[in-house]
Amino acid sequence: TSIDAVKLSDLKPSAEGFGFQALAAWTATARASHWGHTHVRSVDYRALVDVIEVDKIWKLREITVLEARMKDA
């Protein structure tokens, strides 16, 4: 249902063209229903991301999730 608290750190130039690599952290909140009830969960993520510029548009080239910690919202 939402993505919050996006933070980038350890930015460095990409080895493959115009772009950068960074360590990213964010929180995703999701809602799922089954068996007559609804669960809301928040998941804190950490990932290594590679972002490049293609035709003046930033695109995610690669993402490697390093950690995902689920918690009740």
Contacts in CASP RR format, 6 or more apart in sequence:
PFRMAT RR
TARGET T0000
AUTHOR 0000-0000-0000
METHOD contacts of the structure
MODEL  1
TSIDAVKLSDLKPSAEGFGFQALAAWTATARASHWGHTHVRSVDYRALVD
VIEVDKIWKLREITVLEARMKDA
1 29 0 8 1.000
1 30 0 8 1.000
1 31 0 8 1.000
1 40 0 8 1.000
2 28 0 8 1.000
2 29 0 8 1.000
3 26 0 8 1.000
3 27 0 8 1.000
3 28 0 8 1.000
3 29 0 8 1.000
4 26 0 8 1.000
4 27 0 8 1.000
4 28 0 8 1.000
4 29 0 8 1.000
5 25 0 8 1.000
5 26 0 8 1.000
5 27 0 8 1.000
6 24 0 8 1.000
6 25 0 8 1.000
6 26 0 8 1.000
7 24 0 8 1.000
7 25 0 8 1.000
7 26 0 8 1.000
8 22 0 8 1.000
8 23 0 8 1.000
8 24 0 8 1.000
8 49 0 8 1.000
9 22 0 8 1.000
9 23 0 8 1.000
9 25 0 8 1.000
10 22 0 8 1.000
10 23 0 8 1.000
11 20 0 8 1.000
11 21 0 8 1.000
11 22 0 8 1.000
12 20 0 8 1.000
12 21 0 8 1.000
12 22 0 8 1.000
13 19 0 8 1.000
13 20 0 8 1.000
13 21 0 8 1.000
14 20 0 8 1.000
14 21 0 8 1.000
14 50 0 8 1.000
14 51 0 8 1.000
14 52 0 8 1.000
14 61 0 8 1.000
15 21 0 8 1.000
16 50 0 8 1.000
16 52 0 8 1.000
16 61 0 8 1.000
17 52 0 8 1.000
18 52 0 8 1.000
18 53 0 8 1.000
19 50 0 8 1.000
19 51 0 8 1.000
19 52 0 8 1.000
19 53 0 8 1.000
20 50 0 8 1.000
20 51 0 8 1.000
21 48 0 8 1.000
21 49 0 8 1.000
21 50 0 8 1.000
21 51 0 8 1.000
22 48 0 8 1.000
22 49 0 8 1.000
22 51 0 8 1.000
23 46 0 8 1.000
23 47 0 8 1.000
23 48 0 8 1.000
23 49 0 8 1.000
24 45 0 8 1.000
24 46 0 8 1.000
24 47 0 8 1.000
24 48 0 8 1.000
24 49 0 8 1.000
24 63 0 8 1.000
25 44 0 8 1.000
25 45 0 8 1.000
25 46 0 8 1.000
25 47 0 8 1.000
26 44 0 8 1.000
26 45 0 8 1.000
27 42 0 8 1.000
27 43 0 8 1.000
27 44 0 8 1.000
27 45 0 8 1.000
28 42 0 8 1.000
28 43 0 8 1.000
28 45 0 8 1.000
29 40 0 8 1.000
29 41 0 8 1.000
29 42 0 8 1.000
29 43 0 8 1.000
29 73 0 8 1.000
30 40 0 8 1.000
30 41 0 8 1.000
30 42 0 8 1.000
30 43 0 8 1.000
31 38 0 8 1.000
31 39 0 8 1.000
31 40 0 8 1.000
32 38 0 8 1.000
32 39 0 8 1.000
32 41 0 8 1.000
33 39 0 8 1.000
40 72 0 8 1.000
40 73 0 8 1.000
41 70 0 8 1.000
41 71 0 8 1.000
41 72 0 8 1.000
41 73 0 8 1.000
42 70 0 8 1.000
42 71 0 8 1.000
42 72 0 8 1.000
42 73 0 8 1.000
43 68 0 8 1.000
43 69 0 8 1.000
43 70 0 8 1.000
43 71 0 8 1.000
44 67 0 8 1.000
44 68 0 8 1.000
44 69 0 8 1.000
44 71 0 8 1.000
45 65 0 8 1.000
45 67 0 8 1.000
45 68 0 8 1.000
46 65 0 8 1.000
46 66 0 8 1.000
46 67 0 8 1.000
46 68 0 8 1.000
47 63 0 8 1.000
47 64 0 8 1.000
47 65 0 8 1.000
47 66 0 8 1.000
48 63 0 8 1.000
48 64 0 8 1.000
48 66 0 8 1.000
49 60 0 8 1.000
49 62 0 8 1.000
49 63 0 8 1.000
49 64 0 8 1.000
50 60 0 8 1.000
50 61 0 8 1.000
50 62 0 8 1.000
50 63 0 8 1.000
51 58 0 8 1.000
51 59 0 8 1.000
51 60 0 8 1.000
51 61 0 8 1.000
52 58 0 8 1.000
52 59 0 8 1.000
52 61 0 8 1.000
53 59 0 8 1.000
END
